[in-house]
């Protein structure tokens, strides 16, 4: 089996582990937007934005460092035990300190102390499974990885349905029953966090085997090397998270108080329609990250890296245009309440931004395999700086549209910078002409379909078919070699 064939098969399984759970989570979008007011949904979105920021600090780049050192040594058990102990100690220390300082943290983040306690426990549980999941990926066990990930979201989804839909109705129909005694009105956000907490606890239980079977040895010298490698990854992760979620926090801070939560709610709901691109890019990254490291010493790896990026752009361009053409259909399915639709104009912008981010992840191979992770930090910091500046300057004038534009500018800049620096330090023979062709045509057709032709399917579908015809004509032979090769 050739390398690309193997890569795409593993990506398909990791895609299942990523796409299927998130598609189940996507079902929560119409569920939450039906039950929660725009202001409540906005408040929930801001809390989960803080979740994302804390998650990065609790991981502190150790997952990427684990891959780098696990694949580069014969003493894999020492890398494993050192990583596990590092994450275990820092996670438990965070939990204790955060619980002691929860009132101060609540004031700094504007999160209710009641919600914050749930958040601290969920963050701790999620941090403790970082290395076990990385171990599964490094040892090419995508099936088990997928099963645990999917089970996590199935439990979370099921509990959301129970707490938010079934429990209120059961309590109402049987006011003297046991369920009525545990049901609390106006407790929806807390129920969402309780469901998340139970699912995270179950996930840790399923991944506990690695902790139990490991013979613990903490190698201080190795740990220092891993931390040196991980710190730029942490900085890059913080910067990425600022690009991804900090706009919700800034919208809440910079918009008038009486409309801030509602604006954040509409923006966050429509933002999620870009999930299809995010799912594709994430699944692809999950497959290629171990591939980058494990094949960095093979003969002419640059050729394989170039082919991977070419195919990512081809498939991503199809997804970009497809989601844009069917945006109104998707909003009817997943954001059914019309009060959220005001923010639909951000959808093509956010999808394109997510596409740029996916291309950036493919281009980032040069600084990962050459141990120049500091460049990833520099590039991400530039993107984060652009995000913050554009949001601060333009949110008061243009609201959430400024946040969407900021995301596009940040990711587009990062993609361009990574390409330029990569050519200097680790030249890869990308087919620049082909990549540019697919990007420009898909963007042009998307703009025509959404903004010029006003999302009319009678015009949008022919544009999509024309583009698919181009892809088939130009890529048929190459794609068949990958997916049909025995």
FIGU-941245 format. One line per field, with one value per residue (C-alpha): residue number from 1; residue in one letter; y, x, z. Coordinates in steps of 0.001 Angstrom, whole numbers, plus 500000, padded with zeros to 6 digits. Each point is the difference from the previous one (the first is absolute). Layout:
REM residues N
resi = NUM / ...
resn = A / ...
Y = Y / ...
X = X / ...
Z = Z / ...
***
This chain:
REM residues 486
resi = 1 / 2 / 3 / 4 / 5 / 6 / 7 / 8 / 9 / 10 / 11 / 12 / 13 / 14 / 15 / 16 / 17 / 18 / 19 / 20 / 21 / 22 / 23 / 24 / 25 / 26 / 27 / 28 / 29 / 30 / 31 / 32 / 33 / 34 / 35 / 36 / 37 / 38 / 39 / 40 / 41 / 42 / 43 / 44 / 45 / 46 / 47 / 48 / 49 / 50 / 51 / 52 / 53 / 54 / 55 / 56 / 57 / 58 / 59 / 60 / 61 / 62 / 63 / 64 / 65 / 66 / 67 / 68 / 69 / 70 / 71 / 72 / 73 / 74 / 75 / 76 / 77 / 78 / 79 / 80 / 81 / 82 / 83 / 84 / 85 / 86 / 87 / 88 / 89 / 90 / 91 / 92 / 93 / 94 / 95 / 96 / 97 / 98 / 99 / 100 / 101 / 102 / 103 / 104 / 105 / 106 / 107 / 108 / 109 / 110 / 111 / 112 / 113 / 114 / 115 / 116 / 117 / 118 / 119 / 120 / 121 / 122 / 123 / 124 / 125 / 126 / 127 / 128 / 129 / 130 / 131 / 132 / 133 / 134 / 135 / 136 / 137 / 138 / 139 / 140 / 141 / 142 / 143 / 144 / 145 / 146 / 147 / 148 / 149 / 150 / 151 / 152 / 153 / 154 / 155 / 156 / 157 / 158 / 159 / 160 / 161 / 162 / 163 / 164 / 165 / 166 / 167 / 168 / 169 / 170 / 171 / 172 / 173 / 174 / 175 / 176 / 177 / 178 / 179 / 180 / 181 / 182 / 183 / 184 / 185 / 186 / 187 / 188 / 189 / 190 / 191 / 192 / 193 / 194 / 195 / 196 / 197 / 198 / 199 / 200 / 201 / 202 / 203 / 204 / 205 / 206 / 207 / 208 / 209 / 210 / 211 / 212 / 213 / 214 / 215 / 216 / 217 / 218 / 219 / 220 / 221 / 222 / 223 / 224 / 225 / 226 / 227 / 228 / 229 / 230 / 231 / 232 / 233 / 234 / 235 / 236 / 237 / 238 / 239 / 240 / 241 / 242 / 243 / 244 / 245 / 246 / 247 / 248 / 249 / 250 / 251 / 252 / 253 / 254 / 255 / 256 / 257 / 258 / 259 / 260 / 261 / 262 / 263 / 264 / 265 / 266 / 267 / 268 / 269 / 270 / 271 / 272 / 273 / 274 / 275 / 276 / 277 / 278 / 279 / 280 / 281 / 282 / 283 / 284 / 285 / 286 / 287 / 288 / 289 / 290 / 291 / 292 / 293 / 294 / 295 / 296 / 297 / 298 / 299 / 300 / 301 / 302 / 303 / 304 / 305 / 306 / 307 / 308 / 309 / 310 / 311 / 312 / 313 / 314 / 315 / 316 / 317 / 318 / 319 / 320 / 321 / 322 / 323 / 324 / 325 / 326 / 327 / 328 / 329 / 330 / 331 / 332 / 333 / 334 / 335 / 336 / 337 / 338 / 339 / 340 / 341 / 342 / 343 / 344 / 345 / 346 / 347 / 348 / 349 / 350 / 351 / 352 / 353 / 354 / 355 / 356 / 357 / 358 / 359 / 360 / 361 / 362 / 363 / 364 / 365 / 366 / 367 / 368 / 369 / 370 / 371 / 372 / 373 / 374 / 375 / 376 / 377 / 378 / 379 / 380 / 381 / 382 / 383 / 384 / 385 / 386 / 387 / 388 / 389 / 390 / 391 / 392 / 393 / 394 / 395 / 396 / 397 / 398 / 399 / 400 / 401 / 402 / 403 / 404 / 405 / 406 / 407 / 408 / 409 / 410 / 411 / 412 / 413 / 414 / 415 / 416 / 417 / 418 / 419 / 420 / 421 / 422 / 423 / 424 / 425 / 426 / 427 / 428 / 429 / 430 / 431 / 432 / 433 / 434 / 435 / 436 / 437 / 438 / 439 / 440 / 441 / 442 / 443 / 444 / 445 / 446 / 447 / 448 / 449 / 450 / 451 / 452 / 453 / 454 / 455 / 456 / 457 / 458 / 459 / 460 / 461 / 462 / 463 / 464 / 465 / 466 / 467 / 468 / 469 / 470 / 471 / 472 / 473 / 474 / 475 / 476 / 477 / 478 / 479 / 480 / 481 / 482 / 483 / 484 / 485 / 486
resn = X / X / X / X / X / X / X / X / X / X / X / X / X / X / X / X / X / X / X / X / X / X / X / X / X / X / X / X / X / X / X / X / X / X / X / X / X / X / X / X / X / X / X / X / X / X / X / X / X / X / X / X / X / X / X / X / X / X / X / X / X / X / X / X / X / X / X / X / X / X / X / X / X / X / X / X / X / X / X / X / X / X / X / X / X / X / X / X / X / X / X / X / X / X / X / X / X / X / X / X / X / X / X / X / X / X / X / X / X / X / X / X / X / X / X / X / X / X / X / X / X / X / X / X / X / X / X / X / X / X / X / X / X / X / X / X / X / X / X / X / X / X / X / X / X / X / X / X / X / X / X / X / X / X / X / X / X / X / X / X / X / X / X / X / X / X / X / X / X / X / X / X / X / X / X / X / X / X / X / X / X / X / X / X / X / X / X / X / X / X / X / X / X / X / X / X / X / X / X / X / X / X / X / X / X / X / X / X / X / X / X / X / X / X / X / X / X / X / X / X / X / X / X / X / X / X / X / X / X / X / X / X / X / X / X / X / X / X / X / X / X / X / X / X / X / X / X / X / X / X / X / X / X / X / X / X / X / X / X / X / X / X / X / X / X / X / X / X / X / X / X / X / X / X / X / X / X / X / X / X / X / X / X / X / X / X / X / X / X / X / X / X / X / X / X / X / X / X / X / X / X / X / X / X / X / X / X / X / X / X / X / X / X / X / X / X / X / X / X / X / X / X / X / X / X / X / X / X / X / X / X / X / X / X / X / X / X / X / X / X / X / X / X / X / X / X / X / X / X / X / X / X / X / X / X / X / X / X / X / X / X / X / X / X / X / X / X / X / X / X / X / X / X / X / X / X / X / X / X / X / X / X / X / X / X / X / X / X / X / X / X / X / X / X / X / X / X / X / X / X / X / X / X / X / X / X / X / X / X / X / X / X / X / X / X / X / X / X / X / X / X / X / X / X / X / X / X / X / X / X / X / X / X / X / X / X / X / X / X / X / X / X / X / X / X / X / X / X / X / X / X / X / X / X / X / X / X / X / X / X / X / X / X / X / X / X / X / X / X / X / X / X / X / X / X / X / X / X / X / X / X / X / X / X / X / X
Y = 500000 / 503328 / 502786 / 502232 / 497119 / 499143 / 503646 / 500454 / 496794 / 501114 / 503478 / 498419 / 498240 / 503076 / 501898 / 497675 / 500606 / 503744 / 500507 / 497582 / 501278 / 503592 / 499253 / 498608 / 503181 / 501929 / 498567 / 501975 / 503233 / 499914 / 498510 / 502766 / 502817 / 498761 / 499920 / 502874 / 503661 / 501703 / 501710 / 496700 / 498300 / 502901 / 499612 / 496276 / 500728 / 502439 / 497426 / 497384 / 502579 / 500204 / 496186 / 499939 / 502456 / 498064 / 496718 / 501285 / 500980 / 496648 / 498136 / 502388 / 498410 / 496636 / 498064 / 501204 / 499506 / 496461 / 499223 / 501537 / 498104 / 496780 / 499519 / 501061 / 497579 / 496297 / 500566 / 500731 / 498942 / 502804 / 502588 / 498572 / 499979 / 503451 / 501508 / 498357 / 501161 / 503524 / 500301 / 498270 / 502353 / 503205 / 499038 / 499177 / 503124 / 502082 / 498471 / 500719 / 503561 / 500882 / 498780 / 502036 / 503132 / 499463 / 503307 / 501987 / 498046 / 500570 / 503766 / 500033 / 497972 / 501138 / 496350 / 499113 / 498141 / 497297 / 499329 / 500426 / 497010 / 497776 / 501505 / 499293 / 496341 / 499515 / 501666 / 497768 / 496806 / 500987 / 500832 / 496585 / 498177 / 502069 / 497598 / 496788 / 501220 / 501041 / 496541 / 498371 / 502198 / 499455 / 496219 / 500092 / 498830 / 502175 / 497581 / 500159 / 503737 / 500366 / 497825 / 501957 / 503375 / 499004 / 498541 / 503253 / 502020 / 497425 / 500174 / 503795 / 500251 / 497490 / 501809 / 503346 / 498521 / 498549 / 503093 / 502634 / 498190 / 496838 / 500951 / 503174 / 498120 / 497018 / 502290 / 501885 / 496864 / 498443 / 502866 / 497622 / 497729 / 499715 / 501820 / 503084 / 500173 / 500127 / 502293 / 503675 / 502637 / 502548 / 497663 / 499339 / 501225 / 498040 / 496868 / 500443 / 500119 / 497008 / 497965 / 501058 / 499120 / 496484 / 499340 / 501214 / 497826 / 496949 / 500735 / 500142 / 496714 / 498351 / 501414 / 499194 / 496802 / 501853 / 501668 / 496676 / 497900 / 502565 / 499500 / 503528 / 501525 / 503759 / 500945 / 503612 / 500449 / 498642 / 502111 / 503172 / 499148 / 499339 / 503249 / 501918 / 498525 / 500492 / 503649 / 501475 / 497602 / 501386 / 503566 / 498999 / 498226 / 503075 / 502129 / 497502 / 500009 / 503787 / 499838 / 497337 / 501090 / 503296 / 501936 / 498783 / 501398 / 503303 / 500284 / 499643 / 502619 / 502565 / 499968 / 501807 / 497902 / 499762 / 498287 / 498360 / 496508 / 499865 / 501076 / 497372 / 497396 / 500739 / 500161 / 496729 / 498100 / 501028 / 499523 / 496315 / 499561 / 500114 / 496786 / 497886 / 501610 / 499833 / 496300 / 499241 / 502028 / 498507 / 496417 / 500601 / 501493 / 497072 / 497656 / 502021 / 501115 / 496550 / 499413 / 503124 / 498828 / 496284 / 500601 / 503041 / 497821 / 498028 / 500624 / 503231 / 500615 / 503457 / 498457 / 498216 / 503168 / 501950 / 497420 / 499994 / 503777 / 499915 / 497498 / 501925 / 503121 / 498084 / 498393 / 503133 / 502116 / 497650 / 500217 / 503808 / 500424 / 497239 / 501453 / 503532 / 498892 / 498083 / 502483 / 500810 / 496317 / 499392 / 502893 / 498583 / 496657 / 501091 / 503563 / 499794 / 503079 / 503014 / 502347 / 498612 / 500481 / 503643 / 498890 / 497762 / 502385 / 498847 / 496371 / 500145 / 502109 / 497548 / 496961 / 501564 / 500918 / 496372 / 498874 / 502309 / 498588 / 496465 / 500931 / 501610 / 496745 / 498155 / 502601 / 499919 / 496711 / 501877 / 501435 / 496872 / 497504 / 502413 / 500815 / 503672 / 500141 / 503543 / 501079 / 498509 / 502130 / 503146 / 499473 / 499250 / 503068 / 502157 / 498495 / 500546 / 503605 / 500647 / 498374 / 502168 / 503259 / 499568 / 498966 / 502855 / 502631 / 498835 / 498126 / 503274 / 501009 / 496714 / 497506 / 496308 / 500632 / 501505 / 496786 / 497890 / 502186 / 499904 / 496193 / 499918 / 502532 / 498218 / 496523 / 501279 / 501824 / 496938 / 497794 / 502414 / 500446 / 496249 / 499501 / 502739 / 498840 / 496362 / 500711 / 501505 / 497268 / 496765 / 500281 / 497808 / 499715 / 501157 / 500318 / 503699 / 500513 / 497233 / 501099 / 503597 / 498918 / 497981 / 502670 / 502858 / 498159 / 498658 / 503447 / 501702 / 497531 / 500298 / 503800 / 499811 / 497440 / 501585 / 503757 / 500733 / 497380 / 500264 / 496288 / 498916 / 496229 / 500159 / 501874 / 498567 / 496318 / 500430 / 501876 / 497090 / 497465 / 501955 / 500021 / 496273 / 499407 / 501895 / 497925 / 496755 / 501004 / 501076 / 497610 / 496791 / 497935 / 501177 / 499472 / 496538 / 499034 / 500927 / 498687 / 496950 / 498749 / 496463
X = 500000 / 501581 / 500410 / 497234 / 497535 / 500788 / 499740 / 496558 / 498707 / 501192 / 498618 / 496632 / 499948 / 501205 / 497434 / 497335 / 501361 / 499807 / 497153 / 497454 / 500279 / 499891 / 497051 / 498261 / 500998 / 498690 / 496589 / 500235 / 500045 / 496307 / 499205 / 501729 / 498848 / 496402 / 500104 / 502357 / 499434 / 502666 / 501385 / 500244 / 501633 / 502417 / 500885 / 500579 / 502224 / 502139 / 500514 / 501089 / 502361 / 501720 / 499975 / 502021 / 502565 / 500517 / 500208 / 503039 / 501802 / 499249 / 501393 / 503019 / 501176 / 500699 / 497970 / 502164 / 503172 / 498852 / 499736 / 503389 / 501910 / 497970 / 500817 / 503612 / 501162 / 500288 / 499079 / 496325 / 498964 / 502058 / 498384 / 496611 / 500490 / 501622 / 497175 / 497295 / 501540 / 500433 / 496362 / 498729 / 501864 / 499121 / 496328 / 499468 / 501900 / 497767 / 496844 / 501044 / 501214 / 497010 / 497494 / 501749 / 500029 / 496665 / 498487 / 502919 / 499870 / 496247 / 500474 / 502767 / 498014 / 496450 / 499006 / 497587 / 501815 / 497338 / 500885 / 503703 / 500106 / 498669 / 502529 / 502970 / 499066 / 499332 / 503280 / 501925 / 498402 / 500584 / 503664 / 500619 / 499120 / 502278 / 502956 / 497905 / 498345 / 503372 / 501360 / 497196 / 500781 / 503757 / 499487 / 497573 / 496937 / 497398 / 497092 / 500253 / 500585 / 496837 / 497863 / 500892 / 499561 / 496624 / 498802 / 500902 / 497730 / 497193 / 499841 / 500209 / 497268 / 497768 / 500290 / 499251 / 496833 / 499040 / 500691 / 498691 / 497120 / 498852 / 500465 / 497836 / 497183 / 500185 / 499975 / 497001 / 497951 / 500793 / 500286 / 500137 / 502664 / 503707 / 501014 / 498055 / 502002 / 503326 / 498831 / 500914 / 498386 / 502292 / 502944 / 500744 / 503601 / 500891 / 498425 / 502192 / 503102 / 498894 / 499583 / 503480 / 501487 / 498536 / 501188 / 503518 / 500148 / 498951 / 502676 / 502719 / 498750 / 500288 / 503501 / 501226 / 501734 / 503073 / 500431 / 499635 / 502353 / 502806 / 503181 / 500618 / 503431 / 500371 / 502984 / 500788 / 502445 / 497469 / 497229 / 502070 / 500599 / 496303 / 499039 / 502498 / 498354 / 496483 / 500227 / 499849 / 497119 / 498246 / 500494 / 498692 / 497060 / 499073 / 500228 / 497877 / 497388 / 499902 / 499334 / 497343 / 497952 / 501196 / 497646 / 497037 / 501603 / 500821 / 496502 / 498546 / 502425 / 499845 / 496343 / 497284 / 499019 / 496329 / 500786 / 503378 / 498842 / 497394 / 502542 / 502439 / 497221 / 499081 / 503649 / 500905 / 497026 / 500704 / 503744 / 499314 / 498754 / 503684 / 500391 / 500090 / 503258 / 501368 / 499162 / 501755 / 503082 / 500185 / 499620 / 502684 / 502339 / 499438 / 501179 / 502947 / 501592 / 501360 / 500746 / 502177 / 502235 / 500150 / 500976 / 502247 / 503113 / 498805 / 501322 / 498621 / 497168 / 499465 / 498345 / 497425 / 499385 / 499351 / 497529 / 498144 / 499547 / 498877 / 497259 / 498955 / 499454 / 498044 / 497643 / 499783 / 499009 / 497091 / 498861 / 500302 / 497790 / 497588 / 499292 / 499643 / 497556 / 497833 / 500386 / 496267 / 499107 / 502441 / 498662 / 496467 / 501282 / 502359 / 499072 / 496251 / 499127 / 499924 / 501174 / 503521 / 500041 / 500997 / 503657 / 499859 / 502214 / 503026 / 499691 / 502067 / 502649 / 500395 / 500031 / 502760 / 501919 / 499748 / 501268 / 503010 / 500684 / 499910 / 502478 / 502207 / 500059 / 501159 / 502668 / 501214 / 501831 / 503247 / 500456 / 498796 / 502364 / 502964 / 499412 / 499390 / 496758 / 500830 / 498943 / 496581 / 499794 / 501110 / 497509 / 497153 / 500819 / 499797 / 496585 / 498826 / 501218 / 498033 / 496925 / 500164 / 500725 / 497264 / 497449 / 500831 / 499937 / 496985 / 497607 / 498500 / 499202 / 499204 / 499196 / 500520 / 500818 / 503283 / 500718 / 499385 / 502302 / 502652 / 499949 / 500408 / 502847 / 501824 / 499862 / 500743 / 503074 / 501203 / 499575 / 502001 / 502796 / 500385 / 500284 / 502632 / 502149 / 499620 / 501546 / 502988 / 500686 / 498485 / 499048 / 497074 / 498983 / 496398 / 498042 / 499421 / 498186 / 497487 / 499437 / 499411 / 497621 / 497753 / 500038 / 499089 / 497287 / 498314 / 500106 / 498656 / 497121 / 499237 / 499802 / 497766 / 497673 / 499645 / 500326 / 499289 / 497347 / 498470 / 500370 / 497667 / 500417 / 498993 / 503264 / 502095 / 499592 / 501170 / 503063 / 500750 / 499525 / 502316 / 502654 / 499586 / 500378 / 503295 / 501230 / 498994 / 501696 / 503269 / 500294 / 498197 / 503117 / 501895 / 497096 / 499329 / 503627 / 499624 / 496550 / 499837 / 503608 / 500168
Z = 500000 / 499004 / 502529 / 498660 / 499866 / 503625 / 501002 / 498488 / 501590 / 503430 / 499357 / 499171 / 503384 / 501875 / 497981 / 501343 / 503504 / 499417 / 497552 / 501442 / 503582 / 498855 / 497759 / 503066 / 501811 / 497009 / 500829 / 503221 / 497970 / 499002 / 503392 / 501957 / 497717 / 500283 / 503813 / 500852 / 499246 / 497881 / 503119 / 501911 / 497032 / 499775 / 503688 / 499485 / 496985 / 501994 / 502766 / 497469 / 498477 / 503386 / 500069 / 496785 / 501360 / 503238 / 498058 / 498125 / 503191 / 501622 / 496970 / 499713 / 496758 / 501641 / 497423 / 497089 / 502062 / 500766 / 496270 / 499269 / 502689 / 499904 / 496303 / 500445 / 502686 / 500730 / 503651 / 499392 / 503512 / 501538 / 497738 / 500870 / 503783 / 500107 / 497947 / 502103 / 503275 / 498677 / 498929 / 503162 / 502352 / 498154 / 499579 / 503664 / 501052 / 497732 / 501495 / 503585 / 499327 / 497789 / 502586 / 502696 / 497797 / 498290 / 501169 / 498587 / 496732 / 499784 / 500286 / 497391 / 497451 / 500869 / 500387 / 502794 / 502833 / 499717 / 496365 / 500707 / 502353 / 497235 / 497590 / 502288 / 500387 / 496279 / 499046 / 502413 / 498707 / 496373 / 500674 / 501549 / 496755 / 497734 / 500129 / 499896 / 496791 / 498586 / 500846 / 497992 / 496997 / 500256 / 500136 / 497058 / 501917 / 498284 / 500600 / 503778 / 499779 / 497936 / 502285 / 503147 / 498305 / 498577 / 503296 / 501764 / 497754 / 499938 / 503800 / 499952 / 497377 / 501764 / 503310 / 498329 / 498529 / 503371 / 502114 / 497602 / 498294 / 501763 / 503658 / 499883 / 498266 / 502333 / 503015 / 498618 / 499262 / 503396 / 502504 / 502974 / 498526 / 500715 / 496817 / 501023 / 503216 / 498107 / 497195 / 500302 / 497775 / 498265 / 500570 / 496318 / 499855 / 503128 / 498516 / 496899 / 502180 / 502080 / 496805 / 498878 / 503398 / 500031 / 496425 / 500833 / 503119 / 497989 / 497389 / 502646 / 501437 / 496569 / 499481 / 503510 / 498880 / 498746 / 503399 / 501801 / 497862 / 499698 / 502018 / 501127 / 499536 / 499856 / 497876 / 500880 / 497095 / 497511 / 501522 / 499582 / 496354 / 499483 / 501694 / 497888 / 496921 / 501409 / 501095 / 496478 / 499326 / 503097 / 498788 / 496579 / 501650 / 502020 / 496885 / 498047 / 502729 / 499983 / 496260 / 500469 / 503017 / 501466 / 497740 / 502095 / 503127 / 498284 / 498532 / 503487 / 501368 / 497181 / 498940 / 502010 / 503006 / 499000 / 496654 / 500582 / 501005 / 497218 / 497383 / 501255 / 499891 / 496365 / 498953 / 501758 / 498561 / 496389 / 500534 / 500617 / 496433 / 499056 / 501978 / 496833 / 498920 / 503536 / 500213 / 496739 / 500917 / 503499 / 498793 / 497393 / 502607 / 502365 / 497279 / 498700 / 503282 / 500976 / 496290 / 499823 / 502829 / 499194 / 496348 / 500409 / 499570 / 496983 / 496517 / 498516 / 502506 / 498491 / 496946 / 502181 / 502046 / 496799 / 498712 / 503319 / 499911 / 496371 / 500804 / 503097 / 497903 / 497351 / 502527 / 502144 / 497011 / 499303 / 503636 / 499998 / 496956 / 501023 / 503448 / 498625 / 497284 / 502499 / 502879 / 500141 / 500021 / 502854 / 502050 / 499747 / 501276 / 502754 / 501029 / 499729 / 502048 / 497606 / 502738 / 499503 / 496204 / 500117 / 500095 / 496897 / 497997 / 501997 / 498820 / 496746 / 501747 / 502883 / 497690 / 497897 / 503168 / 501190 / 496581 / 500297 / 503464 / 498611 / 497276 / 502647 / 501993 / 496885 / 499287 / 503607 / 499445 / 499259 / 503481 / 501792 / 498366 / 500175 / 503689 / 499208 / 501950 / 501083 / 496494 / 500627 / 503126 / 498137 / 497180 / 502396 / 502093 / 496884 / 499253 / 503581 / 499923 / 496810 / 501567 / 503106 / 498154 / 497373 / 502627 / 502345 / 497257 / 497994 / 502341 / 501335 / 496393 / 498212 / 502773 / 499284 / 496320 / 501209 / 501897 / 496890 / 497879 / 502730 / 499964 / 496218 / 499985 / 502841 / 498461 / 496511 / 501287 / 501935 / 496945 / 497846 / 502545 / 500498 / 496244 / 499667 / 502934 / 498992 / 496603 / 501794 / 502570 / 498642 / 496313 / 499013 / 496326 / 500345 / 496771 / 500586 / 496698 / 500732 / 503598 / 498939 / 497210 / 502305 / 502695 / 497684 / 498080 / 503158 / 501636 / 496852 / 499663 / 503734 / 499836 / 496932 / 501560 / 503435 / 499582 / 496322 / 499179 / 503490 / 500893 / 497206 / 499564 / 496337 / 499382 / 502829 / 499145 / 496363 / 501283 / 502344 / 497200 / 497703 / 502708 / 500670 / 496276 / 500046 / 502932 / 498311 / 496758 / 501656 / 502960 / 499063 / 499304 / 503080 / 502411 / 498637 / 500658 / 503672 / 500846 / 497724 / 500157 / 501308
***
